[in-house]
Amino acid sequence: MMIHPQFDPIAIQIGPLAVHWYGLMYLMAFMQYLLLGRLRVKQPQMQEKGFIAQDIEDLLFYAVLGVILGGRLGYCFFYLPSYYFANPLDIFKVWQGGMAFHGGFLGVIIAIAWFAKKRGLQFFTVADMIAPLVPFGLAFGRIGNFINGELWGRPTTVSWGMIFPQAGDQLLRHPSQLYQFAGEGVLLGLLLWFYSKYPRKTGQTSGVFALGYGIFRFLVEFTREPDRFLGTLSLGLSMGQWLSIPMIVLGIYLLFRKTS
């Protein structure tokens, strides 16, 4: 029987300055984006489209804003809309936690659209360029979730189950954060990286990302404890599963639509 190690959420503290592990994971995610991005723009098909290293850095600025603002607003209005409509100032209390991937995803879409307009490029030309850089960043985020002992899984009898004291019980649970780290992070990242090394139709690389993430997230939600204030919704599916279905549909559309 394994028990969550109960890591100290603070990674480094110097006097009153404290650096939390979760913030450090965000930093690592942005660093890997820059490193892989510089390799990505050197690929022949990216060179043909006129991408340069500066584009990676410029887009990061917009993407960070999209992730943070979209992730926070997505959590507030996808998961607890009635509370935040009644207490709008609490939206700014980010130190209390609460970020949603699907909200961050929408924020990044807006950031890509803004950048594409500035550069005079098609939306999916830019989206295809950065899609392979995203999953490895998500992997760092899931490590942060595991370190914090949050977003634990449902009760299980599997031999690798783990007790999460934060859940308030002594039940063995799926370490669902690690499943997400492996699936929507590492596996999807490797798949996208190798898929995108060769010329593809515009939108197809983005399609693989949307389809792959949607499928991995939909499946892992069967092992992840639903948010207690929501539980399961229609058809016994969680909010994460319902939000993943449009991504799956979008991914299929982008992969099989007729385009050059």
Beta strands, then each sheet from edge to edge (+ up, - down):
strand 1: 2-3
strand 2: 10-14
strand 3: 17-20
strand 4: 162-163
strand 5: 172-173
sheet 1: 1+ 4+ 5-
sheet 2: 2+ 3-
end
